[in-house]
Amino acid sequence: MTDVTASGSFVPGSGWRRRFITISVMMATIMQALDMTIANVALPNMQGSLSTTQDQIAWVITSYIVTSAIMMPPTGFLARRFGRKRLLVVAVTGFTVTSMLCGIADSLQEIVIYRILQGAFGAFLVPLAQALMLDNYPRAQHGQAMAIWGIGTMIGPILGPTLGGYLTEYYSWRWVFFVNLPFGLLALAGILLFVSETTRDRERRFDWFGFTLLGLAVGGFQLMLDRGELKDWFEALEIIIEASVAGMAFYMFVAHSLTTSRKPFLDPHIFADRNFVAGIMQIFVFGALLLPALALLPTFLQSVMGYPVITVGHVLAPRGAGAMVGMFLVGRLSHRVDVRVILIVSLLLIAVSAWEMTGFNAEVDMWAVLWTGVVQGIGLGAYYVALNVVTYTTLPEHFRTEAAGIFNLARNVGASVSVSIVVALVTHYTQINHAELVGGVTPYSLMTQAPYLPEAWSLDSAAGLGALNAEITRQAATIAYLNDFKLMTIVALAAIPLVFLFRLPRTAQVDH
């Protein structure tokens, strides 16, 4: 059996119970991870069904992201105060119920309220699941544990757009939320039957002031990132206010945490662990590499290549298969090979795939998209598992749940920052490239003379001018996308020196 120590950590025991716990945790993780991306493809249909504007329907995504970011940090405190199992049951139940409510919502106001609640419950799922997996497996098997658990966290966002496209195309946008029901019920049953409760710290008091400051900082920052593109960034008063609130709140939070005489919201001692701090920096980079690829490629394939949604899903699916391969390889090798070597190789694979993507054009072969996606998936999967293993190697067990909350928050912030940057760059450089390309199209330039200019792009007709402008826009967007792929290459290579910040204890050194 799997027993529980006085500190609330699991002692590895019989395999059958561990397997059921793993399956339950996986269901909860997949459910939460899917909702990060699955609703995005359904937004146009939701906009029409709920009779809203594009700006208004964006709150369906914004409300979830912001609430999830705010509620993730207090996961550690709530788990210690009320018990990890109890909190996990509440989180899974709440997430499942609010998913159903989102599916039956009849107005924008209703679905935004339900998405806020869904984000609050969903924020607890990933940190609790990760801490439970680490406690449920012995240290020598942490690589395998993170590989198994990582399937949910990685495959969920990757398959989200594909599954969302299928459900929206053949059924309704409401099934994007209803699909969570079987995952939620399976997860809840497994947690109730097989997960043991941890020791509760009834004397611990909540630092409301610290939580409020951190919530304002994270919420303001997330709102700024999510609304910036719609509001033209710092040209809008809303964005300036959100950035100012985030900056001042974060400064006050740090000052409060370092000077308060009471137990702060986040224990500063957690940042004394070198590996954990290095892991925070690396998981930020991971988020910055994972989500931009998911944000850029679907729009590139649809707007530039003209692929339908279903085809885009088929083209991107092998990326998930590559991620699974990378995860299982690291799960097998993490206790035999220096994890830092695995991290470097993973980053190189990501950089190579991103560099190959800089060679894409408007007529790129589908097979080129497939194999670069597989290579990138292998790199991302291996990178994520190895990073999870080394980050928690030297961290005391009683910090795991709190650390998991901070760790996953850093990943989400990295993803939000990078997606905002790459989307803004695509928009900006598409306009610049379009202006430069149009400047070269005159009745006197050689390229506009027969036989170089196709008849369909004739400058002598409105239809021809329209078709030519559409092609110029497509070429301008292609160049903008390639610039973003180049940026991803630079980020992956720049992260390699940070790997050397990790230090492995003697007990975690490579077995020769």
PLY file of the C-alpha trace (Angstrom):
ply
format ascii 1.0
element vertex 512
property float x
property float y
property float z
element edge 511
property int vertex1
property int vertex2
end_header
0.00 0.00 0.00
1.05 3.63 -0.33
1.37 5.08 3.13
1.58 8.67 4.26
4.23 10.13 6.53
3.66 12.71 9.21
4.83 15.37 6.79
2.16 14.39 4.31
4.44 12.90 1.66
3.83 9.52 0.08
6.13 6.59 0.64
6.39 4.52 -2.55
4.66 1.20 -2.12
2.68 -1.24 -4.18
2.39 -0.56 -7.87
-1.34 -1.06 -8.43
-2.44 1.83 -6.27
0.20 4.07 -7.78
-1.13 3.25 -11.26
-4.69 4.22 -10.35
-3.48 7.45 -8.77
-1.46 8.18 -11.91
-4.48 7.61 -14.18
-6.66 9.87 -12.01
-4.07 12.61 -11.98
-3.64 12.28 -15.74
-7.36 12.73 -16.33
-7.41 15.91 -14.23
-4.31 17.26 -15.97
-5.57 16.56 -19.49
-8.89 18.19 -18.67
-7.21 21.39 -17.50
-4.56 21.43 -20.24
-7.13 21.02 -23.01
-8.96 24.15 -21.89
-5.85 26.25 -22.45
-6.29 26.05 -26.24
-9.46 24.13 -27.14
-11.81 27.12 -26.80
-9.75 29.40 -29.06
-10.86 27.80 -32.33
-14.50 28.03 -31.28
-14.47 31.80 -30.66
-15.89 32.79 -34.10
-18.83 30.40 -33.65
-19.38 31.58 -30.07
-19.32 35.18 -31.24
-22.14 34.54 -33.69
-24.18 32.40 -31.30
-23.95 34.90 -28.42
-24.27 38.01 -30.65
-21.09 39.72 -29.44
-18.23 41.69 -30.95
-14.69 40.32 -31.41
-13.48 42.46 -28.52
-16.21 41.16 -26.22
-15.81 37.47 -27.06
-12.09 37.71 -26.26
-13.09 37.91 -22.59
-13.99 34.20 -22.78
-10.25 33.52 -23.02
-9.02 36.48 -20.97
-11.22 35.78 -17.94
-9.97 32.18 -17.74
-6.29 33.03 -18.16
-6.25 35.91 -15.67
-8.20 34.06 -12.96
-6.06 30.95 -13.36
-2.89 32.99 -13.03
-4.11 34.76 -9.88
-5.30 31.61 -8.12
-2.30 29.38 -8.90
0.12 30.79 -6.26
-2.11 30.08 -3.18
-2.33 26.37 -4.08
0.44 25.45 -1.64
-1.16 27.24 1.31
-4.63 25.84 0.65
-3.26 22.30 0.31
-1.46 22.55 3.66
-4.39 24.22 5.35
-7.21 21.99 4.14
-5.42 18.87 2.86
-4.21 18.06 -0.63
-6.87 15.42 -1.38
-9.73 17.63 -0.19
-8.52 20.54 -2.31
-8.06 18.29 -5.35
-11.60 16.91 -5.02
-13.01 20.45 -4.81
-10.92 21.56 -7.80
-11.93 18.64 -10.04
-15.60 18.88 -9.07
-15.69 22.64 -9.52
-13.91 22.53 -12.87
-16.23 19.84 -14.22
-19.41 21.58 -13.08
-18.35 25.00 -14.40
-17.39 23.37 -17.72
-20.97 22.11 -18.04
-22.31 25.54 -17.12
-20.12 27.14 -19.82
-21.61 24.71 -22.33
-25.21 25.72 -21.54
-24.58 29.47 -21.19
-26.94 31.68 -23.20
-25.18 35.03 -22.90
-21.71 36.53 -22.80
-22.14 37.58 -19.17
-22.99 34.03 -18.12
-20.10 32.36 -19.91
-17.57 34.92 -18.63
-18.71 34.34 -15.03
-18.48 30.57 -15.48
-15.06 30.88 -17.13
-13.81 32.91 -14.16
-14.92 30.13 -11.81
-13.48 27.50 -14.15
-10.13 29.29 -14.16
-10.13 29.49 -10.35
-10.74 25.75 -9.92
-8.43 24.84 -12.81
-5.54 26.79 -11.28
-5.19 24.18 -8.51
-5.19 21.11 -10.75
-1.73 21.19 -12.33
0.31 22.11 -9.18
-1.56 19.53 -7.09
-1.20 16.85 -9.76
2.51 17.50 -10.17
3.20 17.45 -6.41
1.14 14.26 -6.04
3.09 12.53 -8.82
6.44 13.48 -7.30
5.38 12.25 -3.87
3.85 9.06 -5.22
7.04 7.88 -6.96
10.51 7.30 -5.49
13.19 9.80 -6.50
14.83 7.33 -8.89
11.55 7.14 -10.85
10.81 10.86 -10.97
11.85 10.98 -14.62
9.31 8.32 -15.54
6.66 9.97 -13.38
7.15 13.35 -15.04
7.15 11.71 -18.48
3.78 10.10 -17.81
2.30 13.21 -16.22
3.81 15.43 -18.91
1.69 13.70 -21.53
-1.31 15.56 -20.17
0.36 18.94 -19.81
1.97 18.77 -23.25
-0.53 16.86 -25.35
-3.49 18.85 -24.01
-2.45 22.22 -25.49
-1.16 20.57 -28.69
-4.31 18.56 -29.40
-6.66 21.25 -28.09
-7.00 23.12 -31.41
-7.47 19.86 -33.34
-10.14 18.51 -31.01
-11.77 21.92 -30.75
-11.89 22.16 -34.54
-13.57 18.76 -34.87
-16.16 19.44 -32.17
-16.98 22.90 -33.49
-17.14 21.76 -37.12
-19.29 18.65 -36.65
-21.25 19.40 -33.49
-21.31 22.76 -31.70
-18.98 25.09 -29.80
-20.76 23.94 -26.62
-19.11 20.52 -26.92
-15.76 22.21 -26.41
-16.82 22.45 -22.75
-18.96 19.29 -22.51
-15.92 17.16 -23.46
-14.51 17.78 -19.95
-17.29 15.73 -18.32
-15.84 12.19 -18.80
-12.34 13.32 -17.80
-13.71 15.01 -14.69
-15.81 12.04 -13.57
-12.95 9.54 -14.05
-10.51 11.80 -12.22
-12.91 12.38 -9.34
-13.62 8.66 -8.89
-9.92 7.79 -8.82
-9.02 10.56 -6.39
-11.79 9.62 -3.96
-10.86 5.93 -4.04
-7.06 5.89 -4.14
-5.51 9.20 -3.05
-4.60 9.47 0.64
-5.05 12.71 2.55
-2.05 14.71 3.73
-1.51 16.15 7.19
-3.35 19.46 7.68
-1.72 22.56 9.17
-4.70 24.07 10.97
-2.61 26.76 12.66
-1.30 28.32 9.47
-2.77 31.76 8.72
-3.36 33.21 5.31
-1.43 36.33 4.28
-4.31 38.20 2.68
-2.29 41.35 2.08
0.47 39.46 0.27
-2.03 37.46 -1.78
-3.89 40.64 -2.78
-0.67 42.31 -3.92
0.48 39.28 -5.89
-3.00 38.85 -7.40
-3.01 42.49 -8.54
0.48 42.10 -9.99
-0.27 38.89 -11.88
-3.78 39.93 -12.91
-2.70 43.37 -14.13
0.20 41.87 -16.07
-1.96 39.19 -17.70
-4.63 41.73 -18.64
-1.98 43.96 -20.18
-0.60 41.09 -22.27
-4.00 39.78 -23.33
-5.57 43.15 -24.12
-2.48 44.87 -25.49
-2.85 43.78 -29.10
-6.53 44.77 -29.18
-5.85 48.19 -27.64
-2.63 49.09 -29.52
-0.52 48.56 -26.41
0.72 51.66 -24.59
-1.21 53.99 -26.88
-4.26 53.08 -24.77
-4.90 54.35 -21.24
-6.24 50.91 -20.20
-2.90 49.22 -20.92
-0.93 51.95 -19.12
-3.12 51.56 -16.02
-2.80 47.75 -16.05
0.99 47.92 -16.43
1.28 50.50 -13.64
-0.88 48.47 -11.26
1.14 45.32 -12.02
4.48 47.05 -11.47
3.54 48.79 -8.22
1.79 45.74 -6.79
4.76 43.48 -7.52
7.19 45.91 -5.89
5.00 46.13 -2.79
4.64 42.33 -2.71
8.42 41.80 -2.72
8.91 44.45 -0.04
6.13 42.95 2.09
7.49 39.39 1.76
10.98 40.45 2.86
9.95 42.69 5.77
6.79 41.21 7.33
7.11 39.73 10.80
4.41 37.17 10.05
4.56 34.19 7.71
4.49 35.70 4.18
2.25 34.43 1.41
5.25 32.92 -0.40
8.03 31.64 1.84
11.23 33.43 0.66
13.27 30.38 1.74
11.93 28.48 -1.25
14.09 30.70 -3.48
17.24 29.71 -1.58
17.30 26.50 -3.62
19.53 27.14 -6.64
17.98 24.47 -8.83
14.48 25.76 -8.20
15.42 29.33 -9.18
17.19 28.06 -12.31
14.14 25.92 -13.06
11.87 28.97 -12.80
13.97 30.74 -15.45
14.00 27.69 -17.71
10.27 26.95 -17.42
9.63 30.57 -18.40
11.65 29.88 -21.54
9.76 26.63 -22.09
6.44 28.46 -22.01
7.92 31.05 -24.36
8.79 28.28 -26.86
5.71 26.03 -26.57
2.77 28.36 -26.97
4.14 30.60 -29.78
4.51 27.54 -32.00
0.91 26.61 -31.23
-0.22 30.20 -31.87
1.80 30.81 -35.05
1.56 27.60 -37.06
-2.26 27.23 -37.18
-2.71 30.82 -38.37
0.21 30.46 -40.80
-1.25 27.31 -42.32
-4.76 28.79 -42.55
-4.10 32.39 -43.62
-0.98 31.87 -45.75
-1.29 28.28 -46.99
-5.09 28.26 -47.16
-5.49 24.99 -45.22
-8.94 24.23 -43.72
-9.18 23.80 -39.94
-9.40 20.00 -40.10
-6.29 19.74 -42.28
-4.40 22.01 -39.89
-5.28 19.62 -37.09
-3.94 16.67 -39.07
-0.70 18.48 -39.92
-0.04 19.51 -36.31
-0.99 16.17 -34.70
2.46 14.53 -35.29
3.97 17.25 -33.08
2.13 15.62 -30.17
3.49 12.20 -31.15
7.00 13.65 -31.17
6.46 15.15 -27.71
5.41 11.75 -26.36
8.54 10.15 -27.81
10.73 12.80 -26.20
9.03 12.36 -22.83
9.40 8.60 -22.73
13.04 8.78 -23.83
13.85 11.14 -20.97
11.81 9.04 -18.57
14.12 6.12 -19.41
17.36 8.10 -19.46
17.00 10.71 -16.70
18.61 8.51 -14.01
21.39 7.30 -16.34
22.41 10.47 -18.17
23.22 13.91 -16.76
19.94 15.80 -16.99
21.79 18.93 -18.06
23.00 17.14 -21.19
19.40 16.19 -21.98
18.33 19.82 -21.56
21.03 21.06 -23.94
20.20 18.44 -26.60
16.49 19.28 -26.26
17.10 23.00 -26.75
19.27 22.27 -29.79
16.47 20.16 -31.33
14.00 23.01 -30.75
16.44 25.51 -32.26
17.12 23.32 -35.32
13.40 22.82 -35.99
12.66 26.54 -35.57
15.57 27.41 -37.89
14.24 25.01 -40.53
10.88 26.76 -40.24
12.55 30.05 -41.22
12.90 28.47 -44.68
9.15 28.06 -45.11
7.43 29.95 -47.89
3.90 30.39 -49.14
4.19 27.13 -51.11
5.94 25.01 -48.46
5.51 21.25 -48.75
3.29 19.63 -46.13
5.99 17.07 -45.31
8.38 19.86 -44.31
5.80 21.11 -41.81
5.29 17.56 -40.50
8.92 16.60 -39.89
9.89 19.95 -38.34
6.88 19.58 -36.04
7.96 16.09 -34.99
11.53 17.23 -34.24
10.25 20.22 -32.30
7.82 18.01 -30.40
10.63 15.62 -29.38
12.70 18.56 -28.17
9.85 20.16 -26.22
8.76 16.87 -24.63
12.29 15.95 -23.55
12.98 19.49 -22.34
9.85 19.58 -20.19
10.39 16.25 -18.44
14.09 16.84 -17.80
13.34 20.30 -16.46
10.73 18.97 -14.03
13.16 16.34 -12.75
16.12 18.64 -12.12
14.08 21.54 -10.70
12.79 19.48 -7.77
15.95 17.40 -7.21
17.25 19.40 -4.25
14.02 21.04 -3.07
12.70 19.97 0.38
9.52 17.90 0.09
7.37 20.26 2.18
7.86 22.96 -0.47
6.68 20.82 -3.41
3.06 21.94 -3.70
3.93 25.61 -3.22
6.87 25.27 -5.63
4.65 23.59 -8.24
2.28 26.57 -8.10
5.12 29.05 -8.71
6.70 26.79 -11.34
3.53 26.49 -13.42
2.74 30.18 -12.99
6.16 31.01 -14.49
5.39 28.73 -17.43
2.05 30.43 -18.06
3.57 33.90 -17.77
6.33 32.94 -20.21
3.71 31.67 -22.64
1.58 34.81 -22.29
4.55 37.14 -22.79
5.86 35.32 -25.84
2.47 34.91 -27.52
1.80 38.63 -27.09
5.22 39.46 -28.57
5.05 37.12 -31.58
1.47 38.09 -32.47
2.35 41.80 -32.21
5.45 41.25 -34.37
3.45 39.39 -37.04
0.90 42.20 -37.20
3.57 44.94 -37.23
5.90 43.41 -39.79
3.08 42.31 -42.08
2.13 45.98 -42.40
5.74 47.07 -42.96
6.46 44.31 -45.47
3.22 45.05 -47.32
4.14 48.71 -47.65
7.62 47.85 -48.96
6.34 45.27 -51.44
3.58 47.58 -52.72
6.19 50.31 -53.21
7.85 48.17 -55.86
4.63 47.59 -57.81
4.33 50.40 -60.35
3.25 50.46 -64.02
6.90 51.18 -64.92
8.61 48.31 -63.05
9.74 45.24 -65.01
7.82 42.83 -62.78
4.49 44.38 -63.75
5.10 43.94 -67.47
4.02 40.96 -69.55
4.87 38.11 -69.43
6.15 38.45 -65.85
2.80 39.50 -64.35
-0.01 36.92 -64.65
-3.19 38.08 -66.33
-5.14 37.50 -63.10
-3.04 40.23 -61.43
-3.45 42.80 -64.16
-3.08 46.41 -63.04
-5.72 47.48 -65.56
-8.72 46.02 -63.68
-10.14 46.27 -60.18
-10.29 42.47 -59.90
-6.65 42.19 -60.93
-5.55 44.83 -58.44
-7.50 43.08 -55.68
-5.95 39.70 -56.48
-2.47 41.23 -56.62
-2.97 42.96 -53.28
-4.13 39.68 -51.71
-0.96 37.94 -52.94
1.24 40.78 -51.68
-0.46 40.56 -48.29
0.16 36.80 -48.24
3.84 37.25 -49.06
4.18 40.04 -46.46
2.61 37.82 -43.79
4.94 34.95 -44.75
8.03 37.10 -44.16
6.60 38.24 -40.81
6.00 34.65 -39.70
9.54 33.65 -40.73
10.93 36.45 -38.57
9.07 35.01 -35.58
10.45 31.54 -36.27
13.93 33.09 -36.30
13.18 34.69 -32.91
12.22 31.27 -31.52
15.58 29.93 -32.71
17.43 32.70 -30.89
15.45 32.15 -27.66
16.17 28.40 -27.68
19.91 28.95 -28.20
20.03 31.75 -25.60
18.57 29.39 -22.99
21.44 26.89 -23.29
23.89 28.80 -21.00
21.23 28.88 -18.28
21.40 25.07 -18.09
24.78 25.34 -16.35
23.11 27.03 -13.37
21.75 23.62 -12.32
23.71 21.59 -9.80
23.07 17.91 -9.16
23.60 16.42 -5.69
25.84 13.38 -5.30
22.82 11.10 -4.93
21.45 12.32 -8.24
24.63 11.96 -10.23
24.80 9.73 -13.25
25.04 6.00 -12.73
28.16 4.68 -14.48
0 1
1 2
2 3
3 4
4 5
5 6
6 7
7 8
8 9
9 10
10 11
11 12
12 13
13 14
14 15
15 16
16 17
17 18
18 19
19 20
20 21
21 22
22 23
23 24
24 25
25 26
26 27
27 28
28 29
29 30
30 31
31 32
32 33
33 34
34 35
35 36
36 37
37 38
38 39
39 40
40 41
41 42
42 43
43 44
44 45
45 46
46 47
47 48
48 49
49 50
50 51
51 52
52 53
53 54
54 55
55 56
56 57
57 58
58 59
59 60
60 61
61 62
62 63
63 64
64 65
65 66
66 67
67 68
68 69
69 70
70 71
71 72
72 73
73 74
74 75
75 76
76 77
77 78
78 79
79 80
80 81
81 82
82 83
83 84
84 85
85 86
86 87
87 88
88 89
89 90
90 91
91 92
92 93
93 94
94 95
95 96
96 97
97 98
98 99
99 100
100 101
101 102
102 103
103 104
104 105
105 106
106 107
107 108
108 109
109 110
110 111
111 112
112 113
113 114
114 115
115 116
116 117
117 118
118 119
119 120
120 121
121 122
122 123
123 124
124 125
125 126
126 127
127 128
128 129
129 130
130 131
131 132
132 133
133 134
134 135
135 136
136 137
137 138
138 139
139 140
140 141
141 142
142 143
143 144
144 145
145 146
146 147
147 148
148 149
149 150
150 151
151 152
152 153
153 154
154 155
155 156
156 157
157 158
158 159
159 160
160 161
161 162
162 163
163 164
164 165
165 166
166 167
167 168
168 169
169 170
170 171
171 172
172 173
173 174
174 175
175 176
176 177
177 178
178 179
179 180
180 181
181 182
182 183
183 184
184 185
185 186
186 187
187 188
188 189
189 190
190 191
191 192
192 193
193 194
194 195
195 196
196 197
197 198
198 199
199 200
200 201
201 202
202 203
203 204
204 205
205 206
206 207
207 208
208 209
209 210
210 211
211 212
212 213
213 214
214 215
215 216
216 217
217 218
218 219
219 220
220 221
221 222
222 223
223 224
224 225
225 226
226 227
227 228
228 229
229 230
230 231
231 232
232 233
233 234
234 235
235 236
236 237
237 238
238 239
239 240
240 241
241 242
242 243
243 244
244 245
245 246
246 247
247 248
248 249
249 250
250 251
251 252
252 253
253 254
254 255
255 256
256 257
257 258
258 259
259 260
260 261
261 262
262 263
263 264
264 265
265 266
266 267
267 268
268 269
269 270
270 271
271 272
272 273
273 274
274 275
275 276
276 277
277 278
278 279
279 280
280 281
281 282
282 283
283 284
284 285
285 286
286 287
287 288
288 289
289 290
290 291
291 292
292 293
293 294
294 295
295 296
296 297
297 298
298 299
299 300
300 301
301 302
302 303
303 304
304 305
305 306
306 307
307 308
308 309
309 310
310 311
311 312
312 313
313 314
314 315
315 316
316 317
317 318
318 319
319 320
320 321
321 322
322 323
323 324
324 325
325 326
326 327
327 328
328 329
329 330
330 331
331 332
332 333
333 334
334 335
335 336
336 337
337 338
338 339
339 340
340 341
341 342
342 343
343 344
344 345
345 346
346 347
347 348
348 349
349 350
350 351
351 352
352 353
353 354
354 355
355 356
356 357
357 358
358 359
359 360
360 361
361 362
362 363
363 364
364 365
365 366
366 367
367 368
368 369
369 370
370 371
371 372
372 373
373 374
374 375
375 376
376 377
377 378
378 379
379 380
380 381
381 382
382 383
383 384
384 385
385 386
386 387
387 388
388 389
389 390
390 391
391 392
392 393
393 394
394 395
395 396
396 397
397 398
398 399
399 400
400 401
401 402
402 403
403 404
404 405
405 406
406 407
407 408
408 409
409 410
410 411
411 412
412 413
413 414
414 415
415 416
416 417
417 418
418 419
419 420
420 421
421 422
422 423
423 424
424 425
425 426
426 427
427 428
428 429
429 430
430 431
431 432
432 433
433 434
434 435
435 436
436 437
437 438
438 439
439 440
440 441
441 442
442 443
443 444
444 445
445 446
446 447
447 448
448 449
449 450
450 451
451 452
452 453
453 454
454 455
455 456
456 457
457 458
458 459
459 460
460 461
461 462
462 463
463 464
464 465
465 466
466 467
467 468
468 469
469 470
470 471
471 472
472 473
473 474
474 475
475 476
476 477
477 478
478 479
479 480
480 481
481 482
482 483
483 484
484 485
485 486
486 487
487 488
488 489
489 490
490 491
491 492
492 493
493 494
494 495
495 496
496 497
497 498
498 499
499 500
500 501
501 502
502 503
503 504
504 505
505 506
506 507
507 508
508 509
509 510
510 511
